[in-house]
Amino acid sequence: MLKYSDFVFCNEDEGSKYAESQGLSVDDHVGAAKIIASSEKEVKTRPRIVVITMGKQPTLVVTCMPGEDPVVEEVPVNEID
């Protein structure tokens, strides 16, 4: 299914489990997102965008065009009372 996905969303816990399944530290969310973003993709004319929400911490957004290096951004989150 991942092969056909342009967008992948997950939360911090799911990102941790994926990182662990790939032999990374459970807190290596950036590494996990890079692996997902760089995975094989059927449609090579559009990037894959991976979003990992991290609660009050900045949301991770990793964008990758097939065959290129992933670009990592951290998007600040405004805390809500």
N, CA, C and O atoms as a MOPAC input file, in Angstrom:
PM7 MOZYME 1SCF
protein

 N      0.81300 1    -1.18100 1     0.00000 1
 C      0.00000 1     0.00000 1     0.00000 1
 C      0.87100 1     1.26500 1     0.00000 1
 O      0.54800 1     2.24400 1    -0.67100 1
 N      1.96500 1     1.23700 1     0.74800 1
 C      2.84100 1     2.40100 1     0.83400 1
 C      3.32300 1     2.83100 1    -0.54600 1
 O      3.46400 1     4.02300 1    -0.81700 1
 N      3.56900 1     1.88200 1    -1.39300 1
 C      4.06100 1     2.14000 1    -2.74800 1
 C      3.13800 1     3.08600 1    -3.53000 1
 O      3.59300 1     3.78900 1    -4.43200 1
 N      1.85500 1     3.10300 1    -3.19000 1
 C      0.86600 1     3.91300 1    -3.89700 1
 C      0.47400 1     5.18200 1    -3.13800 1
 O     -0.41800 1     5.91000 1    -3.57400 1
 N      1.12300 1     5.44900 1    -2.02200 1
 C      0.75100 1     6.57800 1    -1.16000 1
 C      1.59800 1     7.81000 1    -1.42000 1
 O      2.82700 1     7.74300 1    -1.44700 1
 N      0.91900 1     8.94300 1    -1.61000 1
 C      1.60900 1    10.23000 1    -1.71700 1
 C      1.75500 1    10.86900 1    -0.34000 1
 O      2.72100 1    11.58800 1    -0.08500 1
 N      0.79800 1    10.60800 1     0.54400 1
 C      0.80100 1    11.18500 1     1.89100 1
 C      0.71400 1    10.06100 1     2.91300 1
 O     -0.06900 1     9.12300 1     2.76200 1
 N      1.53900 1    10.17100 1     3.96300 1
 C      1.49800 1     9.21400 1     5.06800 1
 C      1.46200 1    10.03400 1     6.35700 1
 O      2.33800 1    10.86200 1     6.60700 1
 N      0.43300 1     9.78700 1     7.17000 1
 C      0.27400 1    10.47700 1     8.44500 1
 C      0.37400 1     9.46300 1     9.57400 1
 O     -0.17800 1     8.36700 1     9.48200 1
 N      1.07900 1     9.82800 1    10.63900 1
 C      1.08300 1     8.98800 1    11.83300 1
 C      1.36500 1     9.85300 1    13.05200 1
 O      1.81200 1    10.99500 1    12.93900 1
 N      1.09400 1     9.28500 1    14.21300 1
 C      1.39100 1    10.00300 1    15.44600 1
 C      2.74000 1     9.54000 1    15.99900 1
 O      3.39700 1     8.67200 1    15.42600 1
 N      3.12800 1    10.12500 1    17.10100 1
 C      4.42800 1     9.84200 1    17.71200 1
 C      4.60700 1     8.36500 1    18.05400 1
 O      5.67100 1     7.79400 1    17.81200 1
 N      3.57300 1     7.74900 1    18.61400 1
 C      3.67500 1     6.33000 1    18.98900 1
 C      3.85100 1     5.43000 1    17.76600 1
 O      4.66000 1     4.50300 1    17.77600 1
 N      3.09400 1     5.71400 1    16.72900 1
 C      3.21200 1     4.92400 1    15.49900 1
 C      4.58800 1     5.12900 1    14.86800 1
 O      5.18600 1     4.18100 1    14.35800 1
 N      5.09200 1     6.37200 1    14.90100 1
 C      6.43000 1     6.66200 1    14.39200 1
 C      7.49900 1     5.90400 1    15.16800 1
 O      8.46800 1     5.41400 1    14.58800 1
 N      7.31700 1     5.81100 1    16.48600 1
 C      8.26600 1     5.07700 1    17.33500 1
 C      8.27800 1     3.58900 1    16.99100 1
 O      9.34000 1     2.97700 1    16.88800 1
 N      7.09500 1     3.01900 1    16.81500 1
 C      7.00600 1     1.59800 1    16.46600 1
 C      7.64500 1     1.32000 1    15.10600 1
 O      8.32900 1     0.31100 1    14.92900 1
 N      7.41900 1     2.22300 1    14.14400 1
 C      8.02300 1     2.02900 1    12.82700 1
 C      9.54800 1     2.15100 1    12.92200 1
 O     10.27200 1     1.35700 1    12.32200 1
 N     10.02800 1     3.13500 1    13.66900 1
 C     11.47700 1     3.30100 1    13.85100 1
 C     12.07500 1     2.02200 1    14.42900 1
 O     13.08300 1     1.51900 1    13.93200 1
 N     11.45300 1     1.50700 1    15.47200 1
 C     11.92800 1     0.27900 1    16.12100 1
 C     11.93100 1    -0.89500 1    15.13600 1
 O     12.85900 1    -1.70400 1    15.13700 1
 N     10.90200 1    -0.98600 1    14.30400 1
 C     10.81800 1    -2.09500 1    13.34200 1
 C     11.91100 1    -2.01900 1    12.27600 1
 O     12.22800 1    -3.01400 1    11.62400 1
 N     12.48100 1    -0.82500 1    12.10900 1
 C     13.53500 1    -0.63500 1    11.11700 1
 C     14.93400 1    -0.65200 1    11.74600 1
 O     15.92400 1    -0.34500 1    11.08300 1
 N     15.00200 1    -1.01300 1    13.02300 1
 C     16.29000 1    -1.10700 1    13.70900 1
 C     16.80900 1     0.22700 1    14.21800 1
 O     17.97900 1     0.33700 1    14.58600 1
 N     15.95000 1     1.24400 1    14.24300 1
 C     16.32900 1     2.56100 1    14.75000 1
 C     15.91800 1     2.68000 1    16.21600 1
 O     15.15800 1     1.85800 1    16.73000 1
 N     16.42600 1     3.70200 1    16.87000 1
 C     15.99300 1     4.01600 1    18.22300 1
 C     14.51300 1     4.40400 1    18.18300 1
 O     14.06100 1     5.00800 1    17.21100 1
 N     13.76400 1     4.06800 1    19.22000 1
 C     12.33000 1     4.36800 1    19.22600 1
 C     12.03800 1     5.86100 1    19.16500 1
 O     10.93500 1     6.26100 1    18.79200 1
 N     13.01600 1     6.69100 1    19.52800 1
 C     12.78700 1     8.13500 1    19.47000 1
 C     13.36400 1     8.77800 1    18.20000 1
 O     13.42600 1    10.00400 1    18.10300 1
 N     13.77500 1     7.97700 1    17.25000 1
 C     14.30100 1     8.50700 1    15.97700 1
 C     13.15600 1     8.67700 1    14.96600 1
 O     13.07200 1     7.96000 1    13.96900 1
 N     12.29700 1     9.62800 1    15.24900 1
 C     11.14700 1     9.88100 1    14.38100 1
 C     11.58000 1    10.44300 1    13.02800 1
 O     10.96600 1    10.14300 1    12.00400 1
 N     12.62600 1    11.24900 1    13.02200 1
 C     13.12600 1    11.79700 1    11.75400 1
 C     13.64000 1    10.65700 1    10.87400 1
 O     13.34600 1    10.61500 1     9.68000 1
 N     14.39500 1     9.74800 1    11.45200 1
 C     14.90200 1     8.60300 1    10.69000 1
 C     13.77800 1     7.75400 1    10.13200 1
 O     13.82500 1     7.32800 1     8.97800 1
 N     12.75600 1     7.50500 1    10.96000 1
 C     11.60900 1     6.71500 1    10.50900 1
 C     10.89900 1     7.41700 1     9.36100 1
 O     10.56000 1     6.78800 1     8.35800 1
 N     10.67400 1     8.71600 1     9.50400 1
 C      9.98700 1     9.48200 1     8.45600 1
 C     10.79800 1     9.49300 1     7.16400 1
 O     10.22900 1     9.42300 1     6.07400 1
 N     12.11900 1     9.58200 1     7.27600 1
 C     12.97000 1     9.55700 1     6.07200 1
 C     12.87300 1     8.21300 1     5.35100 1
 O     12.83100 1     8.16300 1     4.12100 1
 N     12.83600 1     7.12800 1     6.12000 1
 C     12.72300 1     5.79600 1     5.51000 1
 C     11.38700 1     5.67000 1     4.78200 1
 O     11.33200 1     5.20300 1     3.64400 1
 N     10.31900 1     6.08800 1     5.44700 1
 C      8.99900 1     6.01600 1     4.81700 1
 C      8.96700 1     6.87400 1     3.55500 1
 O      8.50200 1     6.43000 1     2.50500 1
 N      9.46700 1     8.11200 1     3.66800 1
 C      9.42700 1     9.04900 1     2.53500 1
 C     10.24600 1     8.53800 1     1.35900 1
 O      9.89000 1     8.78900 1     0.20700 1
 N     11.32700 1     7.83100 1     1.62500 1
 C     12.23000 1     7.34900 1     0.57800 1
 C     11.85400 1     5.97700 1     0.02100 1
 O     12.48200 1     5.49400 1    -0.92100 1
 N     10.83900 1     5.35800 1     0.59600 1
 C     10.43400 1     4.02400 1     0.15000 1
 C      9.96800 1     4.04700 1    -1.29800 1
 O      9.58400 1     5.08600 1    -1.83500 1
 N     10.01300 1     2.87000 1    -1.91400 1
 C      9.61100 1     2.72700 1    -3.31800 1
 C      8.23800 1     3.35500 1    -3.54800 1
 O      7.32700 1     3.22200 1    -2.73200 1
 N      8.12000 1     4.04200 1    -4.68200 1
 C      6.88200 1     4.74800 1    -5.01100 1
 C      6.49000 1     4.44200 1    -6.44400 1
 O      7.32800 1     4.49200 1    -7.34400 1
 N      5.23100 1     4.13000 1    -6.66000 1
 C      4.72500 1     3.79700 1    -7.98700 1
 C      4.72400 1     5.02500 1    -8.90500 1
 O      5.25000 1     4.97500 1   -10.01700 1
 N      4.13100 1     6.12300 1    -8.43300 1
 C      4.04900 1     7.34900 1    -9.23300 1
 C      5.25900 1     8.21300 1    -8.89500 1
 O      5.35500 1     8.76400 1    -7.79800 1
 N      6.16800 1     8.32300 1    -9.83700 1
 C      7.43800 1     8.99900 1    -9.57500 1
 C      7.42900 1    10.48500 1    -9.92500 1
 O      8.46100 1    11.14800 1    -9.81200 1
 N      6.29600 1    11.01300 1   -10.34200 1
 C      6.19900 1    12.42500 1   -10.71500 1
 C      5.71700 1    13.29700 1    -9.56600 1
 O      5.66800 1    14.52100 1    -9.69300 1
 N      5.35500 1    12.67000 1    -8.42700 1
 C      4.89700 1    13.41300 1    -7.25200 1
 C      5.72100 1    12.99000 1    -6.04800 1
 O      6.14400 1    11.83800 1    -5.95400 1
 N      5.94900 1    13.91900 1    -5.12500 1
 C      6.69300 1    13.55800 1    -3.92000 1
 C      5.82500 1    12.75800 1    -2.96200 1
 O      4.59800 1    12.75600 1    -3.06600 1
 N      6.47500 1    12.08300 1    -2.03300 1
 C      5.75800 1    11.50100 1    -0.89600 1
 C      5.98600 1    12.44900 1     0.27100 1
 O      7.10100 1    12.92100 1     0.49400 1
 N      4.93000 1    12.72000 1     1.00400 1
 C      4.99800 1    13.60800 1     2.15800 1
 C      4.60200 1    12.80000 1     3.39200 1
 O      3.52400 1    12.20900 1     3.44100 1
 N      5.48100 1    12.78600 1     4.37500 1
 C      5.24700 1    12.05700 1     5.61600 1
 C      5.08900 1    13.07000 1     6.74200 1
 O      5.93400 1    13.94600 1     6.92500 1
 N      3.99900 1    12.94200 1     7.49600 1
 C      3.71000 1    13.84400 1     8.60800 1
 C      3.62900 1    13.01300 1     9.87900 1
 O      2.84000 1    12.07300 1     9.96900 1
 N      4.45500 1    13.36900 1    10.85900 1
 C      4.38700 1    12.71000 1    12.16700 1
 C      4.05600 1    13.77800 1    13.19800 1
 O      4.84000 1    14.69600 1    13.43500 1
 N      2.87800 1    13.64400 1    13.80700 1
 C      2.48800 1    14.57900 1    14.86000 1
 C      3.16000 1    14.16000 1    16.15700 1
 O      3.30700 1    12.97200 1    16.44400 1
 N      3.56600 1    15.15500 1    16.93600 1
 C      4.35400 1    14.88800 1    18.13800 1
 C      3.76300 1    15.58400 1    19.37100 1
 O      4.50500 1    16.05400 1    20.23400 1
 N      2.44200 1    15.64800 1    19.45200 1
 C      1.81200 1    16.32200 1    20.59100 1
 C      2.15800 1    17.80300 1    20.58900 1
 O      1.94900 1    18.49600 1    19.59300 1
 N      2.69500 1    18.29300 1    21.72600 1
 C      3.05000 1    19.71400 1    21.85100 1
 C      4.36100 1    20.05400 1    21.14400 1
 O      4.65900 1    21.22600 1    20.91600 1
 N      5.13500 1    19.04400 1    20.80100 1
 C      6.39800 1    19.27500 1    20.09700 1
 C      6.11100 1    19.57800 1    18.63000 1
 O      5.02500 1    19.26800 1    18.14100 1
 N      7.07000 1    20.18000 1    17.91800 1
 C      6.85000 1    20.46900 1    16.49900 1
 C      6.49700 1    19.21100 1    15.70000 1
 O      7.03800 1    18.13300 1    15.94500 1
 N      5.59200 1    19.36900 1    14.75400 1
 C      5.20500 1    18.29500 1    13.85000 1
 C      6.30600 1    18.10200 1    12.82000 1
 O      6.82700 1    19.07700 1    12.27900 1
 N      6.66300 1    16.85100 1    12.54300 1
 C      7.67700 1    16.55700 1    11.52900 1
 C      7.00100 1    16.39600 1    10.17100 1
 O      5.99900 1    15.69400 1    10.04300 1
 N      7.55500 1    17.04700 1     9.17500 1
 C      7.08200 1    16.90300 1     7.80200 1
 C      8.30600 1    16.58300 1     6.94700 1
 O      9.23900 1    17.38200 1     6.86200 1
 N      8.29500 1    15.41500 1     6.32000 1
 C      9.40500 1    14.99500 1     5.46500 1
 C      8.86100 1    14.79500 1     4.06300 1
 O      7.91200 1    14.04100 1     3.84800 1
 N      9.48000 1    15.48400 1     3.11000 1
 C      9.06600 1    15.42300 1     1.71000 1
 C     10.19400 1    14.80900 1     0.89700 1
 O     11.36400 1    15.13500 1     1.09900 1
 N      9.83700 1    13.91500 1    -0.02900 1
 C     10.86300 1    13.27400 1    -0.84500 1
 C     10.33300 1    12.95700 1    -2.23700 1
 O      9.33200 1    12.25700 1    -2.39000 1
 N     11.00900 1    13.47600 1    -3.23800 1
 C     10.76100 1    13.06900 1    -4.61900 1
 C     11.51300 1    11.76500 1    -4.83300 1
 O     12.62500 1    11.61400 1    -4.32700 1
 N     10.93900 1    10.82000 1    -5.56800 1
 C     11.63900 1     9.55800 1    -5.81900 1
 C     13.04100 1     9.79500 1    -6.38500 1
 O     13.22100 1    10.56000 1    -7.33300 1
 N     14.02300 1     9.12800 1    -5.79000 1
 C     15.40200 1     9.23500 1    -6.24000 1
 C     16.17200 1    10.40700 1    -5.66400 1
 O     17.35800 1    10.56700 1    -5.95000 1
 N     15.51800 1    11.22400 1    -4.86000 1
 C     16.18400 1    12.37700 1    -4.24700 1
 C     16.27600 1    12.17900 1    -2.73600 1
 O     15.65700 1    11.27800 1    -2.17100 1
 N     17.06700 1    13.04600 1    -2.09300 1
 C     17.18200 1    12.99900 1    -0.63400 1
 C     15.94800 1    13.62500 1     0.01000 1
 O     15.41400 1    14.60500 1    -0.50900 1
 N     15.49100 1    13.07300 1     1.13000 1
 C     14.33800 1    13.64300 1     1.82900 1
 C     14.66900 1    15.00300 1     2.44600 1
 O     15.79700 1    15.24800 1     2.87400 1
 N     13.66800 1    15.87800 1     2.48100 1
 C     13.80200 1    17.19800 1     3.09200 1
 C     12.96600 1    17.20300 1     4.36500 1
 O     11.77700 1    16.88500 1     4.33600 1
 N     13.59400 1    17.56500 1     5.48300 1
 C     12.94000 1    17.53100 1     6.78700 1
 C     12.58000 1    18.94700 1     7.22600 1
 O     13.40400 1    19.86000 1     7.16400 1
 N     11.32800 1    19.11300 1     7.67300 1
 C     10.88200 1    20.37800 1     8.23900 1
 C     10.23600 1    20.08800 1     9.59000 1
 O      9.63400 1    19.03300 1     9.79400 1
 N     10.37000 1    21.02700 1    10.49200 1
 C      9.66100 1    20.95700 1    11.77500 1
 C      8.68600 1    22.12600 1    11.80500 1
 O      9.08400 1    23.28200 1    11.65600 1
 N      7.42100 1    21.82100 1    11.99700 1
 C      6.38500 1    22.84800 1    12.00500 1
 C      5.94400 1    23.05600 1    13.44800 1
 O      5.44100 1    22.13300 1    14.08800 1
 N      6.13900 1    24.29700 1    13.97000 1
 C      5.75300 1    24.56900 1    15.35800 1
 C      4.25400 1    24.34500 1    15.56700 1
 O      3.43700 1    24.54200 1    14.66800 1
 N      3.93100 1    23.92800 1    16.78600 1
 C      2.54300 1    23.69700 1    17.17800 1
 C      2.20600 1    24.67400 1    18.28200 1
 O      2.93000 1    24.76700 1    19.27300 1
 N      1.11900 1    25.40000 1    18.12400 1
 C      0.65900 1    26.30400 1    19.16100 1
 C     -0.11300 1    25.50600 1    20.20600 1
 O     -1.06700 1    24.79800 1    19.88400 1
 N      0.31100 1    25.62800 1    21.45600 1
 C     -0.35500 1    24.89600 1    22.52600 1
 C     -1.73200 1    25.50000 1    22.79000 1
 O     -1.90200 1    26.71800 1    22.82700 1
 N     -2.69900 1    24.62000 1    22.96900 1
 C     -4.06500 1    25.04400 1    23.25400 1
 C     -4.37000 1    24.74500 1    24.71600 1
 O     -4.09400 1    23.65200 1    25.20900 1
 N     -4.93800 1    25.72200 1    25.39700 1
 C     -5.30300 1    25.52100 1    26.80700 1
 C     -6.33500 1    24.42600 1    26.95100 1
 O     -6.75900 1    24.12000 1    28.06600 1

